[in-house]
Structures are given as structure tokens and as C-alpha cells.
Amino acid sequence: TYRYIAFSPILSYILNETTGMMPSQYIKTHFSEKLGLNGTEFEGWELNKDGMEYGWTGSPVSVHGLAKIALYSLYDKEGQEWVEFCKQSSVPMNDGGRYGGHLYFGQFDKSSDKLSDVYEMSGFFGHRVAVDPNSERIFIQLVEDDFECLQGISLCHETTQSNRARILALD
């Protein structure tokens, strides 16, 4: 049975074991120049108790950095191949959408049996990057009104606006 573990840094461990690099180093080495990211875009990623970068949260990427990643997935041949691979290897989710390779598919059109071409990268506290390849539109939502949360997940409190918004959205 497939079970998605949202808070697992296992990909960081695999990447580190196979390349000898942390996720931020790998991104800087292989993608920063291609994507036009500045040299410090992914520096300062939060570490777990083993000293491993989480890989799923705590990255200080800017809205411009997220837009560049979305543009890469939309217009670069390698990025398009990555999205297609993720889509083909995705698995069904309980809500009718699909998940694969840290991309969500079919989140916006559950009324159709055909899987929507829109894909989404969903982050912590409601941060989202959605890409519609048909209309060539990119949607980026950042929840930045909680300074504590931007400084680290351990500093977030249940009373912060992000958490309240997340809880209200689930009700």
C-alpha cells in the first residue's frame, strides 16, 4: 500500500548518499546557472537533528526563484520531460488527484475523468506554485505574513496567521 509521508527527508538522504552533496549544494551546482538563480537562493536550508537538510521545507527560496522553477518546468525541454515523468509515474490520491515526484496533478478539475494538465508544487503553510501549460499561466501563492514561520518551522506557533488560515481552510 502506498502511503505519502509529507514530512520525510528521505530524498535528501538519497541525494546525499549518491552525490555527496546536500540538496542546496546540488541545486546550486546543477540548476542555479541554468535557472538564473542567485548564488544564495537556496542557502540556509533548515537541518534536522542528523544535520541533513530537510529538502521538503525550510528553504529560503524567493518568489522570483519559484517563478524561475515554474518557467523551467513550462518552457525548458528538460523541465517538460521532468513534469511528464512525474505525471506518468504519479499515484492516485484520496481526493481524486494524483501525486508524483513532488508534483500534484488534477487538483483543480475533479469534475473530469481526464487528468488536468495543471500541476502544482505545494509547500508548507499554503505556499503554492501552480502551472497551466495550456494557457502558459503560473500562479504563485506565498503566505508571508508570519515572520516567525519564515525564520524556521520550529518558531511557528499555532496562533500565527498562517496556521489559522490553514486550519480554517480545512474546516
Helices and strands as residue ranges (DSSP letters): H 10-19, H 23-30, H 32-35, H 63-75, H 77-88, E 91-92, E 98-100, E 103-105, E 119-122, G 124-126, E 128-132, E 137-141, H 147-151, G 153-155, H 161-170
